[in-house]
Amino acid sequence: MKIKVIVFLLITHFTSIYNVLVNKTPLNIDTLKIEYLTNPIGMDVLKPRFSWVLEAEGRNRYQTAYRILVSSSQEKLNQNEGDIWDSGKITSSDTNQVEYGGVSLRSHTTYYWKVKVWDESNTESSWSETAHWSMGLLKFSNWKGLFISHDVGYDKTDKYDSLYLPPARYLRKSFTPKKKIKKAIAYTTALGLYELRLNGNKVGDDYFAPGWTDYNKRLYYQTYDITEHINEGENVIGAIIADGWYAGYIGYGLLVRLDKVREYYGVNPSFMGQIHLEYEDGSIEIIPTDTTWKSSQGAICEADILMGETYDATMENTGWDSPNYDDKSWETPKVYTYPNGKLQVHPGNLVKNTERIRPIKITEPKPGTYVFDMGKNIAGIAELKVKGLKGTKITLRFGEILKRDGNILTENLRLARATDTYILKGDGEEVWQPKFTYHGFQYIELTGFPGKPTLDAITGLVLSSIQTDASTFSSSNEMNNKLYENIKTTQEANFFDIPTDCPQRDERLGWLGDAQTFMRSASLNADVASFMSKFLIDVDDAQRWYGAYPNFAPFPYSRPNQYAPAWMDAGIIIPYNMYKVYNDTRILEYMYVGMEKFMEFQADASTDFLRPGGGNNWGDWLSVNETTSHDFIGASYYGYDAKLMAEVAEALGKTADAEKYKTLFQNIKTAFAKKYIQENGHTSEDTQTTYALALYFDLFPEHLAKKGASRLAEKIENNGFKFSSGFLGTKHVMLALSKYGYYDIAYKLFKQTEYPSWGYSVVNGSTSIWERWNSYTKDELSNSDINSKMNSFSHYAFGSVAEWMFINAVGIDTEDSGYRNIIIKPAISKEMNFIKGSYKSINGTISSAWNWGKNHLNMDIEVPTNTSAKVYIPTSEVSKIKESNMPLNKNPDIKVLQSEEEFTILKVGSGKYAFKIKT
């Protein structure tokens, strides 16, 4: 026994020495960003915010101070000369949302920065790698370009009976630098969509620039560094422009026969920009868009973002965007007036090609019709590779599933033509991809192809504004692992400059109900900080004059009552979650006036603190067998809004407002309970959704909440562990069950494969999240009425279960804002053998895993540097817990906060921990 004690003490002693030695290693600085972006070119934020992530070996590592240098040149930064800003040594643990505090930033200027930090022992780190950013054009006087375009005439078609699909417009300008170039920067934008060309090549890797906005309020521009692509002699800058969201078909306008079916913002797309040539002698020459440019048409005969694109290669102006081209037949461009909207830098992420995928199979359902299976349901375009005779016409159509006969299903596209056409020029192998359209699809139908195509005839280009690389998830249930991949695929397909509801049919609108219910899930799957910052500007721009946020944003349609409970509430829920996830108070400040106005609108509509379900109410969209009243939904979301507004006001230091909204929430809660909650803990409507919303929104009286949760669990069990809820209730069902400890029932729902459930889609072959629980079945083609009228196979709303998957199943949450004070509290159940996941937060990667051993439970976690965590161990007996095979009372890195009936709560600093709990 004495030997064992001595050995144990020696191990403990040397472990402590090891940790001390490790902790002498300075902190390492990684992931430098400014305004959530890495080395952005062309910003217009006058006080940008810096962020970085810290990494270090050992435990309980944290930052105690930082110093930021900003310099006007790389050379000065290398010499540690912060001539623009030297923050000095700032005593602070902040590593994000650190606001610039130097001299005023200037247009068309590049800045270089780096940071160093001090750790818990005041040990100084090395300087970080150099990062940089540049400012765009900050004043109107900086702009010299005119909006120009090629005149292709006007729409003379019958707007309901035929499509108007004008050709793309081509613009070019030849120029020769006068001296040796030091730097060349292009600032460009368009009313419509544009692709910038220089000396025969595309500039940048963006698609669908400049992005969708309410063009009457703002128009975004892009900045490109083209220094490396400028020739000494003749150069040619060019642009191709198309209707896009500005003048093309948007959403369901044609379907419901609105007064306008296209041209919601303007009639003719136009391009504007300028190149700044900075010579080595310091002089600058500006080449703006003006009437010295030339304009024409070309091979893109039709270009519509929704309907598709037609390219006639026989009409190509070969070399038009390169030197030595004869443009005498080209015309002088038409000049258009500046738009009403403010010219700004795009604050988010433009669409990019995130993945190239190859088809996995070709079938021929009828002679000459070939169907390519791309393996998963994406948003994007098809690249065609073909060789044939001049004039051969190839048609590509797109679908998400196949009919019984093997042909693609297109009825669910409604009036979206979703068709691309390519006409061969006949001079060998031709490779083509459209520029100004995109589709939602898993299958591509190819007709007119010369001969029999092989798999390399088609390549799929996945297009998205995000990359779903912020998290990992795996479990002992393969269906749930596939579900996670499907959620990410669907989010990627729909985060396309705005969060669209679906990418395939005549809709693609930024529906706020879908966006708010999915917001937290979205942030767990991807870094959506800049993406959602951009979308919230759209939301704020779309707010109605009377205070309501509309059903979607941007909002091009003028229709009455275009707001609905749970949809318009996105104006509060999304910015609140931006604060919770990214510690972003600036977006709260930006949105706050509108949020207050929205709360006033709700108060005016309320009677005795209960908001009715007015407007164009969608209810608990696509619920099954149970209907929750519109008034219940309106009242519950009003209460939730008040609760969140109190937190928002407090985060902004608005103490009087915080108290006002706390009082409002209590008044709503009292009135709500009086009308909707009975003394036995049941809701008056007794639907899954009513319990889920009331419990999650804290609207149940405290003494009845457990009874309400018990009734919800009972209803789930009586329904065969299946849902009856829709878009609004479903994610809250899972969160409410886990909130009150019903882990086993939550997992039974999670693993369910019968209709309605997530697993039902997976076992029926889905590669994405469906709009409807029963969109398709293998053994029987979906109801034709559903398919033909409204059925999306890429609709992320029901994918909001990802929030539960990470916050509960994996057990990663934030106690305050920004994941500085982390909560590790996995919902551990015998329903699963193991769960493992990670999340790349703004403060670093957090991981949590648990699995069952023979007579014990294992929990492995990793807490990022400069953060701490409360860890919930599912036992009240501290003696049953070991970490790295050591009892907790012998472990100096762990503090026992409390031991209660169900959990022992521990406080840990950064580092890796391996817990073993006797069962």
N, C-alpha and C positions, 0 to 999 in steps of 0.2 A: 504493500500500500504506500509506504514512504517513497519507494522508487517511482511509483506512478505520479505522486504529488510533485516530486522533484522534476521529473520529466515534463509534467504539465507547466510548472513554473518556468522552466527553461524555455519551453516553446513560447509561452506568453511573453517572456522577456525578449527573446530574439525577434518575435513578431513585432513588438513595439519598436525595437531598434531598427528593424527593417522599414517600418512605416515612417520613422523619423528621417531615415536616410532618403527614402523615396520622396518625402515631402520637401526635401531640399531642391528637387528638380524644379526649375522655374516653370511657370505656366506657359503653355504654348497657345498662340493666337491663330485662329483660322476663320474662314468664311467671312471675310470683310464685305460688308454691303453698305449701300447708302440709299435711303428710301426703298429698302427691300430689294434693291437691284445690285448686280455685280458689275462694276465699272460701266455705268450707264453713259451713253453719249447723248448730249442734248437734254438737259433738265431745266425746269423753270421754278423749282422750289427754292425760295430765297434763303430759307434756314433749314437745309436738309438735315436728316437724322442719320447718325452713324450706328452701325451694329457690328458685333463680332462674336465669335463663339470661342470659348476657352476649353482647352483639353489639358489633362495632367494625370500622371500616375498617382496612385495612392488614394487615400480617403480624406474627407473633410478639407478639400482644396477650394479656395475661393479667392476672389479678387478684392483688394482693399483700396486700390487707387488705379488711375489710368492717366495717360498723357497722349493727346492727339496732336500731330503736326500736320498742317496743310500748307503746301508750298506751290509756288507758281511754276516750278519746273522740277523735273526729275533730278537735275543736278543739285538744286538747293535742298531738296528733300534728302538726297544722299549725304549731304553735309549737315543734316539735322537742323536746317534753317527753316523754321516755320514762318515765312514772311507773310503768309496770308492769315494763318492762325496757329498759335501755340497755346494750347489750353493750359499748359503748366501741369503740375502733378495735382490731380483732382482726387480728393479722398471720396471714393464712391465705389460701390459694387456694381453699378450699372454697366451693362454691356450692350444694351440696345435702347433705341429711342433717345440717343444722346444727341442733343441739338447743337448744330454748328453755331459758333459764337465769334467768328472772325469778322474781317472787313466785308463790306458789301460785295457781293458776287457780281461779275460782269458778263454781259452777253458774249457768246462766241469765244469762251475762254475755258481752257482745260486746267484742272486742279489735281494735285497729287497728294495722297495722304497715307499715313501709317499710324500705328498706335503701339504703345507698350503698356504693360500693367505691372502691378506689384501684388504679391500674394499675401497669404495670411501671416507669413513670417517677415513681411516687408522685403522679400526677395524680388529683385527687379528682373523682368523678362527681357529677352531680346526684342528689338523692334520687329513688328510684323512685316510681312511682305508688303510691297507698295501696291496701293490701289489708286484708282483715279476716277474722275468724272468730269464731264464738260457741261457747260451751260449752253442752252439754246439761245434764241433771239428773244430777249426779255421785253423789248419795247416795240410798239408798232412802227416807229421810225426806222427800226432795223430792217424792216421788210421792204424789198424793192420789186418783188415779183408781182405780176398780174395773173388773174385767173383766166386761163385760155383753154380753148377746146376746138375741135373740128365740128363743123356744122353738118349733122346728118339728117336734118329735118325734124318733123314733129309727129307725134302719135296721131294717126288718122283712122285707126281701127275702131271697130265696135268693142268697147272695153270688156263686155261680158262674153262675147261670142268668139273672139279670137285674141291671140296673144300678140302683144307688141314687143318685139325683141330686137332692138336696134344693135348695130355693130359696135365694136370697140372703136375708140378714136386713138389715132397715133400722132405723136408730137416728137419733133426732133430739133436739135440745135447743134451746129458745128462751131467749135471754138479752138483756138490755139493759144496756149499760155505764152505770155510775153517774156517771161524770165524763168529762172529755175525755181521749181515749186518746193516749198517747205511743208505745206499742209493744204489739203483740199477737203472741204466739208460741204455736203449737200443738205439743204433744209427743204423738205418737200411735203406736200399735202394734196388732197383732192376733195372736191365735192363729188362723191362717188368712190370707186375703188381705183387704185393705180398700181402699176408696177414700174419701178424706175430701172432704166437701162443705161449702161455706159460702155461704149466701145464693144458692143456685141454681147455683153453679158448682163445678167440680172444683178442689181445692186442689193446687197443684204439678203437675208434668208427669211424675210417676212412674207406672209400672205395676207390678203384682205386689208391692207393699209388704206386709209389711216384709222380704220375702226369705225364702229357705229356710235353715233351720238345724236342728240337732238341738235341738229345743225343750226337751228335758230338761236341756240344758246351757246354752243361751243363747237369747235372743229379742231381735231388734233393734227399735229404734224410730226414728222419723223426726221431724225438727224442721222446722216451716214458719213463715216469717214471714208473718203474715196481716194486718199492720197496715193496709195499703192497702185491705183488703176489708171492714173493720169499719164498719158504719153507726152513726149517732148514736142511732137508735131501736132497734127490735127487730132482732135478728140470729138466725140459725138455723145451728147447726153440726150436721152430719149425717155418718153413715158407712154405707156398704154393705159387708157382709162376706160372704165365701164360704169354702168348705172349703179350697181351694188345696192346698199340699203338706202342710198340717197334718192334714186329715181326708179329703181326696179320694183319687182313684185316682193311684197313683204307680208308674211303671215297669211291670215285667212281672209284678207280683204276681198279677194275675188270670190271665194267660196260663199261668203255671206252677202255678196253684192253690195258692198259699200259704195258711197258716192264716188270715192276714189279707190282704185284697185292697185295703183302704183303711183309713182311721182309724188310721194307724200311730202317731201321736202323741197324738191326742185325738179326741173324738166331735163336739163342737159348737164351731164357731169362735166367738170372742168378741173384743170390741174394748175397748181401754183407752186413755185419754189425758186430757189436760187443756189448757186454754187459760190462759195467763198474760196478764192484762190489766194493763199497767203504765200508770198514770195520770200526767198531767203534774205532779201534786203529789207524785209519788214513791211513792204507795201502790200496792199490788198486789192484784188480785182473781184468784182461781183458780177456774176452772169445770171441775170434774172429771167424769168419767163416773161416774154413780151411779144410784140408783133414781128420781131426779127426771127422768131421760131417758124417752123413749117408744120403743116398739119395734113393728115390724109386718113384714109381707111386702109385696112389690110386684110389678113386672112381670118381674123375673128369676126365672123358674120353675125353671130348672136352671142350675147354674153349676159346671162341673168343669174343672180346668185341662187335663185330657187328653181328656175325652170331648166337651166342647163346652158351648155355652150356648144356652138357649131364653129368648126375650124375648117376652112377650105384652103388646103396647102397649095393649090394651084394659083391662089391669089396672093401668095407671099411677096412682100417687098424685100427680097433677099438683100441683106446688108444694110437695111434702112437705119439701124442703130450703130453703124460702124463708119469709120472714115472712108473717103473716096466713093461716096454714094451720090448719085445724081438725083437731086430732089427738085429739079426744075418743074416737074408736074405737080408737086405738092403745093398746097394753098397757104395763104396767110391765115393764121388761126383767128377765131372769133374771140373777142375779149368780153368777159362777164364781170359783173360787179362783185365786190367782196360780200361774203355772207354776213348775216347779222350776228352770228355766233362768235364768241371770243376765240382767238387762235391760241392754242395751248399745246404743250407737250403731252403725248399720250402717257397717262400715269400708270398704266398696267402692263400687260403682256400681250403683244400682238400674236396672231396665229402663226405657228411654225409647223414644219413637218417633223413630228416627234418619232416616227417609226416608218420603215418601209417593210411591207409584208408581201409574201408571195402566196398565190392561191394553193390550196391543198388538193383540189380536185377539179376536173372539167367533166361536165355531162352534156349530152346533146338530146334534149327532150323532144325536139322535132328537127327534121333535116335543115341544116344551115343555121340553127339557133344553138349557140353554145353558152353554157352557164358556168361561171367560175365561182367556186366557193372559196372565200378569202379566210375562212377559219374563225372569224369573230366579227361582231357587228361594230363597225367603226363610223366615224365621220371623216370624210376626206374626199379624195379624188382617185381616179384610176389613170395610171400611166400606160399608154398603149405602145406596143412595139409591133410593127407590121412592114411587110414588103409586098408590093403589088403594082398593078397598072394605074396609070394616071386616071383620075376621076373616079376610082373605086370609092364607094361610100360605105363607111362603117358606122353602125349605130350602137351606142352603149346605153343600156337602161339598168336601173339599180333597184334592188329590193332587199328586205331584211330576212324574209323566209321564203320557202318554196311552196307551191301548191302541190296537190297530190300528183299531178302529172309531171312534176319536175320543173315547171316554168316558175318564174319569179312572181311573187304576189306584189301587185302595185296598187290594188284598190285602197289600201290604207294610206296611200300618199295623197288621196283626195285630188286636188287640182294642181299639185306640184308635178310638173312634167318630168323633172329629174332625168333628162335625157341629154347625152352628149353625142355629137356627130363629128366624124373626121373624114375628110375627103383627101385622098392621096394625091401627091404630086408625081409619084412614080419614078423616083430616081434612086432606088436602092432602099436599104432599111431606113424606116422613118420612126422616130420616137416622139410622142406627143403627150402632153398633159394640159388640161384646161387651167386657166389662170383666175377666173372670176366667178366660179361656181363651186359648190361642193354638195355632197350627198351623204345620207345616212344609209349604210348598206352592209350586208355580209355577202350578198350575191350580185354578180354582174352578168347581165345578158348581153352577148355579143352577136350581132347579125351583120351580114355583108362582108365578113372576113374572107379574104382570098385563100382558099384551101382550108385545111384543118388546123386550127391553132394549137400550139403547145402551151404548157404552163407559163413559159417566159413571155407570152404575148401580153400579159397583164401584170402590173405591179400595183399594189395598193399603197397610197400615201396617207398615213394617219395624220390628220391636222387637228391641232389643239392649241389653246393659249397656255396650257399648264403641262406639267409632268407629274404623274402620280407616283412620286418616289419618296414621300415623306414618312411612310410607315411600312411595317411588315406585319403579317399575321399568319399564323398557322395553328391548327388544332388537330385533335384526334378524329375529327369528322371531316372527311374529304369533301362532302357536299358543301359544308360551310367554307372550306378553303376556296372552292370554286366560286361560291357566292361573293367572297371578298374580291376575287379577280374580276368578276362581272361588275361589281360596284365601281371599281376603278376604271374599267373600260368605258362604262356609261358616263361617268363623270368627265373623263377625258373627251368623249365625243360631244358633250354638251357645254363644256366650258370653252366657248368659241367667241372670244371678245366679250360676250355677256354669257351668263348662265341660261342657256336656252332650255326649254322644256323637252324638246326632241329635235333631232337633226334631219329627219327624213321628209316629213309631210309639209303641207302648206301652213306652217306655224312658226316654229323656231323663234319664239318670243321669250323675253326674260320674265317669265311668270314668277311673281314674288312669293306666292304660296309655296311653290316647289323650292325656291331658293332659300327661304327662311327655315323650312323644316330640315333642309339638307346642309345648312351652313356649317354646323359644327362637324358633321361628317366630312364635308369638303375640306375643312382645314386639317383634318387628321390624315387624309389621303394625299394631300398636296400642299405646297406652300401657296396659299391663295391670297396672301396679304396685299400685293399690288393689284391682282386681278379684282378682288372685291373692293379695293379702294376706288378703282375705276368704275365699277358697277354702282357703288353707292353715290357717286356723282350723277350717274344716270338716274338713279332713284330720286335723288334730291331735285334734279331738273324736272322730273316728271310729276312731282307733287302738285296736286290740284290747288287752285287758288283758295279753296275753302278748307284745306288742311288734310284731306285724305290722300294717301298714296294710292296710285291706280293699280290695276291688276298686274300690269307688267311694265317694264322699263327697258329701253326707251319706249315712249308712248306716242306713236305717230297718229293714232286714230282719234277722232273726235266723236265720242259716243256718250250718252248719259249713263249715270250710275256705274261707271267703270271702276268700282272699288268693291272690296269684299272683306269681311272679317277673316283673319288668318292669312290673307294675302297682303293687305295694306299694312299689317303689323310688321312686315319685313323692315319697314323704315326704322323700327326700334330694335328688333331682334338681331338683324345682321350687324349693325354697328356695335351693339353690346357684345356680340361674340368676337368682333375684331379686337375689342378691348380685352376680353377674357383671354384670348389666344395669343395675341401679339403685344399686349400691354400698350395698345395704341389709343392714347387720349386725344390725339390730334384729329382723328376721324370723328370722334365724339363731338369735339368742338365744332367741326365743320357741319355736322348734321344736327346740332342741338336745337337751333332755332326752328328748323322744320319739324323736329321731334316734338317740341313744345306745341307747335301749331297743330300737329296731329292729335296730341292729347286734348287740346281745346276742342277740336272737331268732335272727338269722342264724348267729351263732357257735355257738349251741346246736344248730342244725340241721345244722351242717357236720361233715364228716369230713375230717381232714387238709387243712383250709382250703378245701374245695370244698363249696359249698352245693348240695344237690340241687334239682331242679325240683319241689318239693312243692306242696301246696295245690291250689287249683282252677286248674291251669296252662293258660293259653290258648296257650302257645307263640308262634311267630312268626305271629300271627293272619292268615289269608287269604293265606299264601304260595302260590306256584304251582309245582307239580312237584318241589319240593325241601322236605324236612322237616328242620328243625333240632331236635335233641333238647331236651326240657325241662330235662334236667340241664345241658346246655351253656349254655342261657339263664340258668338259676339261678346257675351258677358265674360266668359272665361279668359279670352285673349285681352280684354280690356284690363282685367285684374293683373294678368301677367305683364302687360305693358307698364302698368303703374309700378309693379315690383321692380322691373328692370330700370325704369326711369329713376327710381330712388338711388340705385347703385351707380347709374351713369352720372347723376348730379353730384353724388359724393365723390366719385373719381375725379370730377372736374373742380372740386372744391366749392361747389355751390350748395352750401349747407342748408340754407333756407329752402331751396328747391327740394333737396333731399328729404327734409322733414315734411314738406308739402306732399310729396309723392308717397312717402311712407304712410301718412295719414289717409291719403286717397286709397291706397291699397287696402288698408284695414277696413275702410268704409265699404269698399267693393266686396271684400271677403265676407263681411257681416251680411250684406244684402244678398250676396250670392248664396251663402249657406241657408239663409231664410227661405229663398225661393227654390233652390235645387237640391239641398241635402237634408235627408230625413234623420230623425233621431236614432234610427237603427244603423246609421252609417251608409245607407243606400242612397244613390242619387234618384231623383224623381223620374228620370228617363231610363235609368238602369241599362245603359249601353256600355260596352267596353270603352268607347271613346270618352264618355262622360267621366268615368272613374280616372282614366289615364290623364286627361287634361286637368281635372280638379286636383288630383294628387300631386302631379308634377309641378303645377303652378302654385302649390301651397294654398289652395282655396278651401280645403277641408278644414273645419274646426279641429284644433289639435286633439281634442278628446275623441274625435270620430275618425281620424285619419286611418288608424290601424284597422278599424272595422271596414272602411271603404276599400282599403287594400285587400283585405280578406275577401270581400265580395268580388273584387276584380279577379283575384286568383280563382275563386269558385266559378265564375262565369267562364274563364278560360278553360278550366278543367271540364266543365259541363259541355263545352263546345268541342271536346275532343282535342284540346290543346291546339286550337286553330283560331285565327283572327276573324273578327267581324268588322274590324275597323278599316278606315281608308287612309288617305294621304296624311291627315292631321293626327289621327289617333294612334297609328301603328307604332311609330318610334316611341311615343310617350307611354304606350302599354309596357314596352320592355323596360324603359327607364323607371317607371313607377313600380313595377314588380320588384326590380332589384333594389330600389330605394327602401323598400319595406321588407327586404330579406327573402323574397320568393324566388330564389335563384334556380331551384330545380324546375319550376314552372317556366321561367324565362328560357332556360335551355331547351326544354321540350318544344317550345314555340320555335326556337332558333333551329332546331334539328328537324322540324316537321317537314314532310315531303308531300302531304296531301293538300288538296285545295281547300282554303286559300292559305298559302305559305310561300316563303322564299324558296324553299326546297322544291316546290311544285314546278317552278320554272326551270330549275337546274336539272331535275330528272327528265324534264321534257326537252332538254338540249339547248337551253339558253346560253348565250355567251355574253349577255347583257341583262340589265334590269328592265322589266316590262312595265308599261303604264298600268296594265290591268293584271290582277292576280291570275287570270285564266286566259291570257292572250293567245296561247297556242297549246295544243296537246299532240303527242305523237300518235296516239291511237285514233284520234278523231280530229279532223281539221276544225279549228276554232269556228265558232258560230259566224256564219257569213255576214250577218248583220253587224257584228262587232268589228270584223275585219274591214268591211267596206266603209264604215262610217268613221270610226275613230279608234285606232289601235296603234300604239307606238311600241316598238320592241327595243327602244333605247330611251328610257325615261327614268331619271335618277331618283325621283321622289321616294319610292319605296326602298331605295338603297340607304335611306337615313338610318338604318339599323347599324351602320358603321359607327355611329356615335356610341351606341350601347356596346358594340364589340370592343372598343378601346377603353371607354370609361369604366365599363363594368366587367366584361369578360377578361380582358387583359388587365384592367384595373389601373389605368393611368389618367389622372385628372390634375387640374391646377386648383389650389386652394384660394388664391387671390387672382392675380392676372399675370399672364406671360410665363407661367411655369417656372417661377423662381421658388415658390413653395409648393412642392408637388405632393399629391396624394397618390399612394399606391394601395389600392383596395380592390383586388380582384374578387369577382363573384365566383367563389370556389364551390364546385358541386360534383357529386359522383356521376352526374350526367355526362361529364367529359373526363377523359383520361388526362388530357393536358391542353393547355392554351399557352401560346407564346406570341409575343408581339413587341414592337418598338415604335416609337414616334420621334421624329426629328423636330423638336420644338425650336423656338427662336433662341433658346438657351442651350441647345445641344440635344443629343439623342438620349431618350429615356427608354429603358427596356424592362419588361416584366414577363416572367414565365412561371407557370406552376404545373406540377404533375404529381400524380399519386404514386407513391412507393408501396412496398408490401405492408408496412405498418406505420407509414409516415407520409407526410406531405412535404414536397420540396417547393420552395419559392426562391427564384433567382431574380435579382433586380440590378439595374445599373442606374445610378443617379448622376447627371452631368455635373461637371465642374462648375462651381459658383452657384449651386443650388442645394436645397435640402429637401427631405421628404418625410412625410408621416406614413409609416408602413403599418397596415392593418393585418395582424396575424390572427387567423380564425381559431383562437383558443384563449380562454381566460387564465390558463395556468402557465405562468412565465417559465416554470421549471421544465416544461415540455419543449421549449424553443432553444435551438442551438443555431449559431451562425458560424460558418467555417469550422464546425465541430467544437465550438467553444460555447459554454453557457453564457447567457447574456450578462450575468453579473460579473463575469471576468473579461468582458469585451468593452474597452474604453471608447470604442467608436460608436456605440449605440446607447441611446438613452430611452428608458422605459417611461413613457408619458402617463399611461394609465392602463389598468387591466380591468375590463368590464365583463358583462355577462357573455358577450359573443366574441369580443376581440381583445387582444393586447395591442396597444398602439405604441409604436416605436418612433423615435426621431433619429434620423441618420443624415449625415452629410454626403457629399459626393463620393462616388466610388462604386465598386461592385460588391454585392452581398449575396451570400448563399445561405438561406435559412432551411432548417430541417425541423419539422414539427411532428412530434409523436401523436399518433391517432388511436 
